[in-house]
Amino acid sequence: MKINGKRKDSDNKRVNINGMIRAHQVRVITDEGEQMGILSLSQALASAAEAGLDLVEVAPEADPPVCRIMDFGRYKYQQSKKTSESRKKSTVIEIKEIKFRPKTDEHDYQFKLRNIQKFLAEKNKIKVSLKFRGREIAHSNLGRDLMERVIRDVAETGQPEQPPKLEGWSMIMILSPK
């Protein structure tokens, strides 16, 4: 990609290639990694053209700048493959939240349980929260029973990372995939 007459490398730094190099003399490295020495820019461009490759400025701050003879398109392709490969290997674990109430109906419970199992199958963590309102907090044992039921129902796919605990007007538990 050209930006202000320069090509942008995958590391978001600007890279000069071929005719964009402004130095009069450059230190040249071949595509095999051998040093050709310090050459004038015209000689370096001629040897790159002779090899059918590009002259790429790899260290512009050096004195004289270091240039490498390489296929710039293939180099950029390999860099993009490396970054995409590293992205594939990394897994992003999200924390999904499922909210219950002490008087959650059976159908609603089954629906939320299916969602919990689906999230666990996708290797996500789940924050199960149970909100109390008004005098319901006096019956926190009903909430604890509901949380224990969730733990039993997801036992084959998940396990509690943080057991249920009462925090203010809500009871919170974290489930993680097995």
Protein Blocks (a to p, Z undefined) as FASTA:
>chain_A
ZZehiacdfkopacdehjlpmbfbdcdddfkopaebjcdfklmmmmmmmnopacddfblm
bccdddddddfklmmmmmmmmmmmmmmmpccdddddddddfklcfklmmmmmmmmmmmmm
nopacddddddehjlmmmmmmmmmmmmmmmmmmmmmmccfbdcddehjaccdddddZZ
